[in-house]
């Protein structure tokens, strides 16, 4: 039986790829909502929330980032952009986000 990545494993992978993620303008990234619980199959998506640099907030960069994340995490990714001043994300979702540590 295959083991699927848990929250700590995903956060560790994101941390390892921090430099590459920064090239997409990622300022902060974390796991949100149900994805903070154990992933039980490859059919489940991983929900991520990202803060992007303003000059990197465009469709092409966003889709490239999603593709990169799916490649390194080996699963489907639902990516939401969070902006601290203006957000469409529910406060309930934001309260569940576990961010990658900024310590290098």
FENQUILIN-V594577 format. One record per residue. N is the residue number from 1. NEAR is the number of other ideal C-beta (glycine too) atoms within 12 Angstrom. Layout:
n	near
N	NEAR
N	NEAR
This chain:
n	near
1	5
2	10
3	12
4	21
5	27
6	20
7	29
8	17
9	22
10	35
11	27
12	19
13	29
14	38
15	27
16	17
17	23
18	24
19	12
20	20
21	33
22	24
23	16
24	33
25	24
26	36
27	25
28	27
29	42
30	35
31	41
32	33
33	25
34	19
35	34
36	24
37	19
38	18
39	28
40	16
41	15
42	16
43	10
44	21
45	23
46	41
47	34
48	45
49	38
50	37
51	32
52	31
53	20
54	15
55	10
56	22
57	21
58	16
59	12
60	13
61	24
62	23
63	15
64	22
65	36
66	30
67	17
68	26
69	34
70	21
71	16
72	27
73	37
74	18
75	28
76	21
77	33
78	24
79	35
80	30
81	32
82	29
83	19
84	14
85	7
86	10
87	16
88	12
89	26
90	16
91	12
92	11
93	24
94	22
95	14
96	22
97	30
98	29
99	27
100	31
101	16
102	16
103	7
104	9
